[in-house]
Amino acid sequence: MKDESVAKNLFTQLDSAFIRKEPFGLVLIVAPWNYPVNLTLVPLVGALAAGNCVVLKPSEISKGTEKVLAEVLPRYLDQSCFAVVLGGPEETGQLLKHKFDYILFTGSPRVGKIIMAAATKHLTPVTLELGGKNPCYVDDDCDPQTVANRVAWFRYFNTGQTCVAPDYVLCSPEMQARLLPALQSAITRFYGEDPQSSPDLGRIINHKHFQRLRDLLSCGRVAIGGQSDESECYIAPTVLVDVQETEPVMQEEIFGPILPIMNVRGLDEAIDFINRREKPLALYAFSNSNQVVNRMLDRTSSGSFGGNEGFMYMTLSSMPLGGVGNSGMGRYHGKFSFDTFSHHRACLLSCSGLEKLNAIRYPPYSEWKQQLISWALGKQSCTLL
């Protein structure tokens, strides 16, 4: 939090030049339901650490966590610097009529646009952590079981209700034929012969989302899984093949344990396919060739990128989480949270005397004086005083 000294030119050598991190003021955090503790408390910590007061709006969909946060947080935090507001879209709409100094929202692009439109009325800056369809390219030279282990783990983690999970696989028909039995093997090892009885596989958050996901099972052809149980909001880990790009499962973020496989002829076609669509929150590439992974990294844009790995980068507080384009704007995590909720104020403190030293910067400007000013302004000092 301390002032950060910066380099100076010759004109400012006797001055104090620094950046001061100041709180914005009153921050609104609108949290999602899929990781209702982490995605509520992590930005809350950053906003409070930066010195802000916070209005916290947990998701009404994760009802149990919403209730616990409202009851527990006041026991541990100074109630003069934060408040928890409960309710649904109507209450959120009422909140957005008020002026905040900063807003952080995690959720869908559709609601993100509503948040941003409300923020523009007060010129309030925003961080939008949105979603999208995250591609996962699998090269022909990969070991299919290694890829299957990693993809199955981070696709079906939290029953697929993760914003950075892979939303679809791009691979050749030949790799698909090798990948399907490997995915079936990984799913069985992770969740047993009967995934519904596995203690490591969760459920869909509510009946509305369950019905939406069950409708998506009609897209393409079910190659693995496909079972569902409405009474438990259960959908089995599922893989779809023969999927068309125009089908609903490829038009919306899935946010569930369903993994479509799309066929491409190679890396270039995969890159073209990805670049025709909105920029995703995450992008993954699997290959034994570093050149292939780096080409995917260099020729695409996404909020984050994983080469031969899933979302393990989320465990690193040294790395930011944030989207680009349709998947969001801004970033947080670790110190990035502090920086997001801080105004970086440029400060220069000069001596009230020594006016004769300033004469060179005042008009009239002779050719010699202009040359001297240009030289002095360009002469940066490496010392931080």
Solvent accessible surface area in square Angstrom, and as a share of the most:
residue,aa,sasa,rsa
1,M,155,0.69
2,K,176,0.74
3,D,55,0.29
4,E,81,0.36
5,S,44,0.28
6,V,46,0.26
7,A,52,0.40
8,K,7,0.03
9,N,27,0.14
10,L,72,0.36
11,F,60,0.25
12,T,26,0.15
13,Q,49,0.22
14,L,125,0.62
15,D,22,0.11
16,S,46,0.30
17,A,12,0.09
18,F,22,0.09
19,I,47,0.24
20,R,107,0.39
21,K,31,0.13
22,E,43,0.19
23,P,64,0.40
24,F,62,0.26
25,G,31,0.30
26,L,65,0.33
27,V,0,0.00
28,L,0,0.00
29,I,0,0.00
30,V,13,0.07
31,A,6,0.05
32,P,15,0.09
33,W,34,0.12
34,N,15,0.08
35,Y,56,0.21
36,P,30,0.19
37,V,81,0.47
38,N,78,0.40
39,L,9,0.04
40,T,1,0.01
41,L,55,0.27
42,V,44,0.25
43,P,0,0.00
44,L,4,0.02
45,V,98,0.57
46,G,5,0.05
47,A,0,0.00
48,L,41,0.20
49,A,50,0.39
50,A,3,0.02
51,G,46,0.44
52,N,5,0.02
53,C,56,0.34
54,V,2,0.01
55,V,20,0.12
56,L,0,0.00
57,K,3,0.01
58,P,4,0.02
59,S,10,0.06
60,E,52,0.23
61,I,55,0.28
62,S,11,0.07
63,K,148,0.63
64,G,51,0.49
65,T,29,0.17
66,E,21,0.09
67,K,127,0.54
68,V,81,0.47
69,L,11,0.06
70,A,26,0.20
71,E,92,0.41
72,V,46,0.26
73,L,17,0.08
74,P,42,0.27
75,R,168,0.61
76,Y,162,0.62
77,L,53,0.26
78,D,94,0.49
79,Q,123,0.55
80,S,93,0.60
81,C,34,0.21
82,F,14,0.06
83,A,49,0.38
84,V,35,0.20
85,V,41,0.24
86,L,83,0.41
87,G,20,0.20
88,G,14,0.13
89,P,111,0.70
90,E,131,0.59
91,E,69,0.31
92,T,19,0.11
93,G,32,0.31
94,Q,94,0.42
95,L,22,0.11
96,L,16,0.08
97,K,139,0.59
98,H,118,0.53
99,K,124,0.53
100,F,9,0.04
101,D,48,0.25
102,Y,17,0.06
103,I,6,0.03
104,L,1,0.00
105,F,10,0.04
106,T,11,0.07
107,G,27,0.25
108,S,45,0.29
109,P,27,0.17
110,R,169,0.62
111,V,41,0.24
112,G,1,0.01
113,K,138,0.59
114,I,91,0.46
115,I,1,0.00
116,M,75,0.34
117,A,58,0.45
118,A,15,0.12
119,A,3,0.02
120,T,79,0.46
121,K,168,0.71
122,H,62,0.28
123,L,161,0.80
124,T,13,0.07
125,P,58,0.36
126,V,21,0.12
127,T,0,0.00
128,L,4,0.02
129,E,7,0.03
130,L,12,0.06
131,G,3,0.03
132,G,14,0.14
133,K,27,0.11
134,N,1,0.01
135,P,2,0.01
136,C,0,0.00
137,Y,7,0.03
138,V,1,0.01
139,D,22,0.12
140,D,72,0.37
141,D,64,0.33
142,C,5,0.03
143,D,77,0.40
144,P,25,0.16
145,Q,56,0.25
146,T,51,0.30
147,V,4,0.02
148,A,0,0.00
149,N,46,0.24
150,R,95,0.35
151,V,0,0.00
152,A,0,0.00
153,W,93,0.33
154,F,0,0.00
155,R,1,0.00
156,Y,1,0.01
157,F,83,0.34
158,N,52,0.27
159,T,2,0.01
160,G,0,0.00
161,Q,9,0.04
162,T,10,0.06
163,C,20,0.12
164,V,1,0.00
165,A,2,0.02
166,P,0,0.00
167,D,4,0.02
168,Y,2,0.01
169,V,0,0.00
170,L,0,0.00
171,C,0,0.00
172,S,9,0.06
173,P,73,0.46
174,E,115,0.52
175,M,0,0.00
176,Q,23,0.10
177,A,69,0.54
178,R,105,0.38
179,L,1,0.00
180,L,34,0.17
181,P,82,0.52
182,A,7,0.05
183,L,0,0.00
184,Q,77,0.34
185,S,45,0.29
186,A,0,0.00
187,I,4,0.02
188,T,40,0.23
189,R,134,0.49
190,F,63,0.26
191,Y,18,0.07
192,G,33,0.32
193,E,157,0.71
194,D,79,0.41
195,P,24,0.15
196,Q,51,0.22
197,S,84,0.54
198,S,14,0.09
199,P,131,0.83
200,D,108,0.56
201,L,8,0.04
202,G,37,0.35
203,R,76,0.28
204,I,6,0.03
205,I,57,0.29
206,N,45,0.23
207,H,103,0.46
208,K,159,0.67
209,H,35,0.15
210,F,1,0.00
211,Q,74,0.33
212,R,68,0.25
213,L,0,0.00
214,R,82,0.30
215,D,84,0.43
216,L,7,0.03
217,L,23,0.12
218,S,93,0.60
219,C,5,0.03
220,G,31,0.30
221,R,130,0.48
222,V,57,0.33
223,A,37,0.28
224,I,10,0.05
225,G,28,0.27
226,G,22,0.21
227,Q,112,0.50
228,S,43,0.28
229,D,43,0.22
230,E,78,0.35
231,S,95,0.61
232,E,78,0.35
233,C,15,0.09
234,Y,6,0.02
235,I,1,0.00
236,A,2,0.02
237,P,2,0.01
238,T,0,0.00
239,V,0,0.00
240,L,0,0.00
241,V,0,0.00
242,D,85,0.44
243,V,11,0.06
244,Q,110,0.49
245,E,57,0.26
246,T,117,0.68
247,E,38,0.17
248,P,73,0.46
249,V,0,0.00
250,M,0,0.00
251,Q,110,0.49
252,E,66,0.29
253,E,45,0.20
254,I,0,0.00
255,F,35,0.15
256,G,0,0.00
257,P,0,0.00
258,I,0,0.00
259,L,0,0.00
260,P,0,0.00
261,I,2,0.01
262,M,21,0.09
263,N,69,0.35
264,V,7,0.04
265,R,214,0.78
266,G,27,0.26
267,L,17,0.08
268,D,72,0.37
269,E,53,0.24
270,A,0,0.00
271,I,2,0.01
272,D,76,0.39
273,F,12,0.05
274,I,5,0.03
275,N,80,0.41
276,R,152,0.55
277,R,56,0.20
278,E,115,0.51
279,K,92,0.39
280,P,3,0.02
281,L,2,0.01
282,A,0,0.00
283,L,0,0.00
284,Y,0,0.00
285,A,0,0.00
286,F,3,0.01
287,S,3,0.02
288,N,112,0.57
289,S,35,0.23
290,N,117,0.60
291,Q,130,0.58
292,V,24,0.14
293,V,17,0.10
294,N,73,0.37
295,R,83,0.30
296,M,0,0.00
297,L,85,0.42
298,D,110,0.57
299,R,104,0.38
300,T,23,0.13
301,S,43,0.28
302,S,27,0.17
303,G,28,0.27
304,S,19,0.12
305,F,48,0.20
306,G,6,0.05
307,G,32,0.31
308,N,50,0.26
309,E,66,0.29
310,G,1,0.01
311,F,17,0.07
312,M,84,0.37
313,Y,26,0.10
314,M,53,0.24
315,T,94,0.55
316,L,86,0.43
317,S,75,0.49
318,S,86,0.56
319,M,85,0.38
320,P,53,0.33
321,L,5,0.03
322,G,11,0.10
323,G,13,0.13
324,V,48,0.28
325,G,52,0.50
326,N,46,0.23
327,S,0,0.00
328,G,2,0.02
329,M,73,0.33
330,G,40,0.39
331,R,118,0.43
332,Y,0,0.00
333,H,17,0.07
334,G,37,0.35
335,K,132,0.56
336,F,45,0.19
337,S,3,0.02
338,F,25,0.10
339,D,34,0.18
340,T,19,0.11
341,F,0,0.00
342,S,5,0.03
343,H,83,0.37
344,H,79,0.35
345,R,122,0.45
346,A,95,0.74
347,C,27,0.16
348,L,96,0.48
349,L,109,0.54
350,S,79,0.51
351,C,74,0.44
352,S,125,0.81
353,G,34,0.32
354,L,102,0.51
355,E,97,0.44
356,K,186,0.79
357,L,110,0.55
358,N,35,0.18
359,A,56,0.43
360,I,36,0.18
361,R,118,0.43
362,Y,88,0.33
363,P,93,0.59
364,P,118,0.74
365,Y,104,0.39
366,S,61,0.39
367,E,130,0.58
368,W,167,0.59
369,K,34,0.14
370,Q,98,0.44
371,Q,113,0.50
372,L,53,0.26
373,I,29,0.14
374,S,76,0.49
375,W,141,0.50
376,A,9,0.07
377,L,88,0.44
378,G,57,0.54
379,K,101,0.43
380,Q,112,0.50
381,S,21,0.14
382,C,130,0.78
383,T,76,0.44
384,L,108,0.54
385,L,128,0.64
